[in-house]
Amino acid sequence: MGKFLNWVLTLALVTVAWAPIAHAANPYSAAYAVNDSIITNFDISERVKLLRALGAQSRNIQQDAIDQLIDDRLKVRAAGTFGLVISDASLASGLARFAVSQGTTADALWAKARARGVSRQAFDDYYTAQLLWRDLVQRRFRQTADPTSVELDNAINVAAAVTQRSILLAEIALPFAERGEAATIAFAERLARDLNNGASFEAAVQNFSRSGTAANGGQIGWLSPERLPAAIAAKVLGLSSGQVSDPVRVSSGIILLKVVASRTLSSALQKTVSLEYAVLDFSGRTDAVASATNMQRGLDQCSTARSSPDNFGPLSGLFGPTSVNDVPTDIALSLARLMPGKSEVITNGDSVLLVQLCNRTTDLSEPIKAQLSNNLFGQKLSKLADGYLLELRRTAIIEQR
């Protein structure tokens, strides 16, 4: 009997000693309790494999998996209090949408996870929690997250300041009055070919250009492409630095444009530019340039020009708001380098115009506005969701087992 009792006691001690080890080795043992939900060691190992299959890069992927699973339990429970569920059909369509946003397919996502040994249940649980959370957040915060008109206007103003390229242009102005229209066109075509074959642009400016810019080597200055009328933009945006455009017809003659240099500032946005401007036509006067220069000194935010057009030539007037593409090419080129309220005298042979920019409005296309609105909505919704999840964590009972 004594030997039997010793054997029983020994067996009991061995069983007690090995019990924690056996428990720890059990993949289905509880690792964490989140309110009334359990996270098992199996759940954690499955999430680690899934994160690796999705390309996660982390120094502590185990902890990331635990944090995600805790959040998922909180999200699913919160969604349940609102009666939200994800059907098999909703899960399939949600997976398809997510896959498209990642440039892949739902089948390819599952194949990648399965190759890592992830169970289908763990895979579906991951995306179910995401879809439930998305529905819950939109239900609770959609109205709050809609951008206000002030927020959208601010975003538009910031985006409208972005431009893709800035180009430094120089010009050669050839008036019809000097050679006649047909001869000027033919001469401009020959000159453009010669300049693109290596002839000196600077020498051509000094010898042939009749614009006031000739004193500065023909340079017009750095311009944002969207400020240019389409007729000019189409001719210069495809040119490399040093190249000369085909002849551009303006009201009083022909101009050739050289891209002196270009620089990239940031990504492009589809923008529209509207202008309000004034023109005083001094053409035909014996002292045209001097008179225009003298008048320029007295201009004040278009008020003088507004009251004066009847006293000047036929091109005079106050114009706009109008699209930059509807502005005469030579005038549009001048306005492109002016700030609102500023003016300049442009000449081309006998043509002498005092041009003043009254206002420039840069706007974005409707698709870009819609994109900005969606981006703002997403940003606000994300912040509200983060705050809500933090609140759920603060009020939850989370225990490590």
C-alpha positions in Angstrom: 0.0 0.0 0.0 2.8 2.4 0.8 4.4 1.9 -2.6 1.0 2.5 -4.2 0.6 5.8 -2.3 4.1 6.9 -3.3 3.3 6.2 -6.9 0.1 8.2 -6.8 1.7 11.1 -5.1 4.6 11.1 -7.6 2.1 11.0 -10.5 0.1 13.9 -9.1 3.2 16.0 -8.6 4.4 15.3 -12.2 0.9 16.2 -13.5 0.9 19.5 -11.6 4.4 20.3 -12.6 3.7 19.8 -16.3 0.3 21.5 -16.3 1.5 25.1 -17.1 3.7 23.8 -19.8 0.9 21.9 -21.4 -1.3 25.0 -21.1 1.3 27.3 -22.7 1.7 24.8 -25.6 -2.0 24.8 -26.3 -2.5 27.1 -29.3 -6.2 27.5 -28.4 -5.5 28.8 -24.9 -6.6 32.3 -24.1 -3.9 35.0 -24.5 -6.1 38.1 -23.9 -9.6 38.9 -22.8 -11.2 42.0 -24.3 -14.4 42.7 -22.4 -16.4 39.4 -23.0 -14.3 38.2 -26.0 -11.2 36.0 -26.0 -8.1 36.2 -28.1 -6.3 32.9 -28.3 -2.6 32.2 -29.1 -3.9 30.7 -32.3 -5.5 34.0 -33.3 -2.3 35.8 -32.7 -0.2 33.3 -34.7 -2.7 33.5 -37.6 -2.7 37.3 -37.6 1.1 37.3 -37.7 1.1 35.1 -40.7 -1.6 37.2 -42.4 0.4 40.4 -41.7 3.5 38.9 -43.3 1.4 37.7 -46.3 0.2 41.3 -46.7 3.7 42.6 -46.7 3.8 44.2 -43.3 7.3 45.4 -42.2 7.7 45.7 -38.4 10.3 45.2 -35.8 7.7 43.6 -33.5 5.1 42.0 -35.7 3.8 39.9 -32.8 2.8 43.0 -30.8 1.3 44.5 -34.0 -0.9 41.4 -34.4 -2.0 41.6 -30.7 -2.8 45.3 -31.0 -4.8 44.7 -34.2 -6.8 41.8 -32.7 -7.7 43.9 -29.6 -8.9 46.7 -31.8 -10.8 44.3 -34.0 -12.6 42.9 -31.0 -13.6 46.4 -29.9 -14.7 47.4 -33.4 -16.9 44.3 -33.9 -18.5 44.7 -30.5 -19.2 48.4 -31.1 -20.7 47.6 -34.5 -22.9 44.9 -32.8 -24.4 47.5 -30.5 -25.7 49.3 -33.6 -27.0 46.1 -35.1 -24.5 46.0 -37.9 -23.5 42.7 -39.5 -21.6 41.6 -42.6 -23.2 39.0 -44.7 -21.3 36.6 -46.9 -22.3 38.6 -50.0 -21.2 41.9 -48.3 -17.9 40.4 -47.3 -17.3 39.2 -50.9 -18.1 42.6 -52.4 -16.1 44.4 -49.8 -13.1 42.2 -50.4 -13.4 42.8 -54.1 -13.4 46.6 -53.6 -10.4 46.4 -51.3 -8.5 44.3 -53.7 -9.2 46.7 -56.6 -7.8 49.6 -54.4 -4.6 47.5 -54.0 -4.4 46.7 -57.8 -5.2 43.1 -57.3 -8.1 40.7 -56.9 -9.8 39.0 -53.9 -8.7 35.6 -55.2 -5.1 36.8 -55.4 -5.2 38.2 -51.8 -6.6 34.9 -50.5 -4.0 32.9 -52.5 -1.2 34.9 -51.0 -2.5 34.4 -47.4 -3.2 30.7 -48.0 0.4 30.2 -49.2 1.5 31.5 -45.8 -0.7 29.0 -44.0 -3.4 31.4 -43.0 -6.8 29.9 -42.3 -9.8 31.1 -44.2 -11.5 32.0 -40.9 -8.6 34.2 -39.9 -8.6 35.8 -43.3 -12.3 36.5 -43.3 -12.3 37.8 -39.7 -9.6 40.4 -40.6 -11.6 41.9 -43.4 -15.0 41.5 -41.7 -13.7 43.7 -38.8 -12.5 46.3 -41.3 -15.8 46.4 -43.2 -17.9 46.6 -40.0 -15.7 49.4 -38.7 -16.1 51.3 -42.0 -19.9 51.0 -41.9 -20.0 52.0 -38.2 -17.8 55.1 -38.6 -19.7 56.3 -41.6 -23.0 55.8 -39.9 -21.8 57.8 -36.8 -19.7 60.5 -38.3 -20.7 61.0 -42.0 -22.5 64.2 -41.3 -19.8 65.6 -39.1 -17.0 64.7 -41.5 -18.6 66.5 -44.6 -16.3 69.4 -45.4 -17.6 72.8 -44.7 -17.5 75.4 -47.5 -14.7 77.2 -45.7 -12.6 74.1 -45.4 -13.2 73.3 -49.1 -12.3 76.8 -50.1 -9.1 76.7 -48.1 -8.2 73.4 -49.7 -8.9 74.8 -53.2 -6.8 77.9 -52.5 -3.8 75.7 -51.4 -4.2 73.3 -54.4 -4.6 76.1 -56.9 -1.2 77.5 -55.9 0.4 74.2 -57.1 1.8 74.1 -60.6 3.8 71.5 -62.5 6.3 73.6 -64.4 7.5 77.1 -64.6 9.1 78.2 -67.9 11.4 81.1 -68.7 10.4 82.5 -72.1 12.1 85.0 -74.5 10.4 86.4 -77.6 11.1 87.9 -81.0 8.3 90.2 -82.1 7.9 90.8 -85.8 5.3 93.4 -86.7 3.3 93.1 -90.0 3.8 96.8 -90.5 7.5 96.4 -91.3 7.4 93.7 -94.0 3.7 93.1 -94.8 1.7 90.2 -93.5 2.7 87.5 -96.0 6.4 88.4 -96.0 6.4 88.5 -92.2 5.0 85.1 -91.9 7.5 83.7 -94.4 10.4 85.4 -92.7 9.3 84.1 -89.3 9.1 80.5 -90.5 12.7 80.8 -92.0 14.0 82.5 -88.8 12.5 79.8 -86.6 14.2 77.1 -88.6 17.5 78.9 -88.5 17.3 79.4 -84.7 16.5 75.7 -84.1 19.5 74.8 -86.3 21.9 76.9 -84.2 21.6 80.5 -85.2 22.0 83.0 -82.4 18.7 83.9 -80.8 20.3 86.9 -79.0 21.5 88.3 -82.3 18.1 87.8 -83.9 16.5 89.7 -81.0 18.8 92.6 -81.5 18.4 92.7 -85.3 14.7 91.9 -85.8 12.6 92.1 -82.6 10.4 95.2 -82.3 9.2 94.5 -78.8 10.2 96.4 -75.7 11.7 93.2 -74.4 14.4 93.4 -77.0 16.5 95.5 -74.6 16.6 92.5 -72.2 17.5 89.9 -74.8 13.8 89.3 -75.5 13.2 87.7 -72.1 9.6 87.7 -70.9 10.3 86.1 -67.6 9.3 83.0 -65.6 5.7 82.0 -66.2 3.3 79.4 -64.9 1.9 77.4 -67.9 -1.7 77.7 -66.8 -1.5 81.5 -67.2 -0.7 81.1 -70.9 -3.5 80.9 -73.5 -3.9 77.5 -75.1 -2.5 78.8 -78.4 0.9 79.6 -76.8 0.9 76.7 -74.3 0.5 74.2 -77.0 3.5 75.5 -78.9 5.9 75.9 -75.9 5.1 73.1 -73.4 6.5 70.4 -75.6 9.8 72.3 -76.2 13.1 71.5 -74.5 15.2 74.3 -73.1 16.9 76.2 -75.9 14.2 75.4 -78.5 12.2 78.0 -80.4 8.5 77.7 -81.2 6.7 77.8 -84.5 5.5 81.3 -85.4 2.6 82.5 -83.1 0.2 85.0 -84.7 -0.9 88.0 -82.7 -3.0 91.0 -83.6 -0.2 93.1 -84.9 2.3 90.5 -86.2 4.2 87.4 -85.4 6.1 86.4 -82.4 8.7 83.6 -81.9 9.1 82.1 -78.4 12.2 80.5 -77.0 12.1 78.3 -73.9 15.2 79.5 -72.1 14.8 77.2 -69.1 12.2 75.3 -67.2 11.8 73.9 -63.7 9.5 71.5 -62.0 7.8 72.8 -58.9 5.4 70.0 -57.9 2.6 67.8 -59.3 0.2 69.2 -61.8 -3.4 70.0 -61.2 -6.0 70.8 -63.9 -6.7 74.5 -63.4 -8.6 77.2 -65.1 -7.6 80.9 -65.1 -10.0 83.8 -65.5 -8.8 87.4 -66.1 -10.1 90.9 -65.7 -7.9 93.4 -67.5 -7.8 96.8 -69.1 -6.3 97.9 -72.4 -5.5 101.5 -73.5 -4.6 101.6 -77.2 -2.0 104.3 -78.1 -1.2 103.0 -81.6 -0.9 105.6 -84.3 0.2 108.5 -82.0 3.5 110.1 -82.8 4.5 109.9 -79.1 2.8 106.7 -78.4 5.4 105.0 -76.2 6.1 108.1 -74.2 2.3 108.8 -73.7 1.6 105.2 -72.7 4.5 105.3 -70.2 3.3 108.5 -68.7 -0.2 107.2 -68.4 1.1 104.0 -66.8 2.5 106.0 -63.8 -1.0 107.3 -63.0 -2.9 104.0 -63.1 -4.5 102.9 -59.9 -6.0 99.4 -59.6 -7.7 99.8 -63.0 -9.8 102.8 -61.9 -8.1 105.1 -64.4 -8.3 102.6 -67.2 -12.0 102.0 -66.3 -12.8 105.6 -67.0 -10.6 106.2 -70.0 -11.1 103.7 -72.9 -13.4 106.0 -75.0 -10.4 108.4 -75.4 -8.1 105.8 -77.0 -7.8 103.5 -80.0 -10.1 100.7 -81.0 -8.4 98.0 -78.9 -9.1 99.9 -75.7 -11.5 98.7 -73.1 -12.1 96.9 -69.8 -12.5 93.2 -70.3 -13.5 90.1 -68.3 -13.9 88.1 -66.3 -12.9 85.9 -69.2 -11.0 82.7 -69.8 -7.3 83.3 -70.5 -7.9 81.4 -73.8 -10.3 84.1 -74.9 -7.7 86.9 -74.5 -5.7 88.1 -77.6 -2.5 86.1 -77.6 -0.1 89.1 -77.3 -2.1 90.6 -74.5 -2.4 87.3 -72.7 1.3 86.8 -72.8 1.8 90.2 -71.2 -0.9 89.6 -68.5 0.7 86.2 -67.7 3.7 88.0 -66.1 1.8 90.6 -64.3 0.4 90.6 -60.7 -3.1 92.1 -60.2 -3.0 95.9 -60.3 0.3 96.0 -62.3 0.7 97.1 -65.9 3.1 97.3 -68.8 3.5 98.9 -72.2 3.7 96.3 -75.0 4.9 97.3 -78.4 5.2 95.6 -81.7 6.1 98.0 -84.5 3.4 100.7 -84.6 1.2 98.9 -82.1 1.5 100.4 -78.6 -0.8 99.1 -75.9 -0.9 99.9 -72.2 -2.1 96.7 -70.6 -3.2 96.4 -66.9 -4.2 93.2 -65.0 -7.1 94.0 -62.8 -7.7 90.6 -61.3 -6.7 87.0 -61.9 -8.8 84.1 -60.6 -7.3 80.6 -60.5 -9.9 77.9 -60.1 -9.8 74.1 -60.3 -11.9 71.8 -62.5 -15.0 70.2 -61.0 -13.4 66.7 -60.9 -10.4 68.1 -59.0 -12.8 69.9 -56.6 -14.7 66.6 -56.1 -11.4 64.9 -55.4 -10.4 67.5 -52.8 -13.8 67.2 -51.1 -13.4 63.4 -50.9 -9.9 63.8 -49.6 -11.0 66.2 -46.9 -13.9 63.9 -46.0 -11.6 61.0 -45.7 -9.1 62.9 -43.5 -11.8 64.1 -41.1 -13.5 60.7 -41.0 -10.2 59.1 -40.2 -9.5 61.5 -37.3 -13.0 60.9 -35.9 -12.6 57.2 -36.2 -9.2 57.3 -34.4 -10.8 59.3 -31.6 -13.7 56.8 -31.3 -11.4 53.8 -31.1 -9.3 55.5 -28.4 -12.5 56.0 -26.5 -13.4 52.3 -26.9 -10.0 51.3 -25.6 -10.2 53.6 -22.6 -13.5 52.1 -21.5 -12.7 48.5 -22.3 -11.6 45.8 -19.9 -8.4 44.3 -21.5 -6.6 41.5 -19.6 -3.6 39.4 -20.5 -4.2 35.7 -19.5 
